[in-house]
Amino acid sequence: VQERSNTRQAESPHLYDYPQAPFTKDWMDRLEDISRPLVVDIGCGFGTSLLGLASLTEPTIFGGNTEVDFRKCNFIGGDLSQLATRFGQGISNRWGLDKQLQFSYIPAESLLQQIEQSYPGPIAMVLIQFPSPYRLNDEGNSQLPSGRSNDSGFMVTTSLMGQVRNLLSNSPNNGLLLIQSNCEDVAVTIRDVGLECGMQVIPAVCPALLENSQEHHPSQRTLRWIELGGDRAFGPEWSKEPLLPSGCRTETEVSCE
């Protein structure tokens, strides 16, 4: 589990108005070998993280203690932005990665359902990186963020996390879930939903410790989260170091530097 403290920048509006297309379902047919382990990026954006992973030439020690050979994996990125998925697919085709890396314009739960029903290979990893945050709810006496309810509009619902758990637990070697957010409450909420669905947290090799934090200027959202008594994203469950190689960063991480 990784929480990043950078301030997320506003998303740019789409520059081009593409006609709305049906959700794509044929991505699996375009992969060369569907017996390979699969890496799934939910809400992949422009796909920079998957493009980096699919381009790796050496095995990666994920999180410092688990070796993942991404060279032997397939990759699928799903997003509800046609612009983003078209961009990612275009780069994948141009770089000659399309036989192992595909992008799909599709809702997250529909993508996971496709994989559960039809993908024959194991699921190596699911990525949930920097999902758009929910509205922090401080109404009434409840200190729970509105993102915990299935009708909040937040992508990571209990239902979706249950699908993720089923996919990973049914894989022979129990696949991994990586979550990243630059909103502390969002990271904590996703962690809590995962625990409620029966997942376990892998201790970080380089944990983020509150006493060593350089958090001198927390965001207004983080300050409000602290006022509400929310759990902090510090301790053995939270990594202070990126868990993916530097060439596999999302566009959010790059834009916040």
C-alpha positions, 0 to 999 in steps of 0.5 A: 500500500502506498500513499503519496502526499503530492497535491493532485493537479486539476485534470485538463478537459478533453481537447477533442470531442470524439463520438461516443463508442460502445464499450470495448470487449475484444481486447483479449482476442488481440493478445498473443498468449492468454495463458500468461499472467495478467496485470490489470490497471483499473482507471489506467488514464493514459496508460503510462504505468502499464507502458513502462511495465510492459517495456521492462527488460529485467525482473522487478523486485516489487516492494523489495521482497516479491519478484515479479517478472513483468516480461512474462505478463500480459497487461490490460488497462481499463478507463472510462476516457476514450481519449485516454485509452485511445492514446494508450493503445496508439502508443502500445501499437507504435512501440510493438507492445500490442501483443501483450498490452491492450487498453479498453474503454470500459467500466471497472467492474465490467472489465473485472467481470470479463477477466473472471469469466474469460481470461484463462491465465493467472492474475499477477497484479491489480493496480488502483492508482490515484483514483479521482477522490470522493467528497469528504463527508463531514455532515452529521455525526459520521466521520466516515467519508462518502466514498465508502458507500456504493452510491458515492460515485467513487470507483473503489466500492465494496463490490469492486474490491470484492471482485478484485479479491476473488480474482487474486485469491483464485490465482495459483500464487495469490496475486497482488493489489497495489493502491496509490493515492495522493489523498491520505483519506482515500488511501486509508479508505481503500485499504479499509475496504480491502481488509473488509473484503478479506485481503491482507496487507503486506508490510512495507520494506521501507515504511512511512513513519509519522515521526520521520514525516516531512509533512510541513504543509499538508493539504486542506483535505488532509487537515480536515481528515485529521480533524475528523479523527481519520487514521493516518497513512503511516506505519508498517502498512505504508511505503515511503518509497515507490513500489514500481520502477521509476519508468512506470510512474503514472501521469499523476506522479509525473505531473506532481513533481 
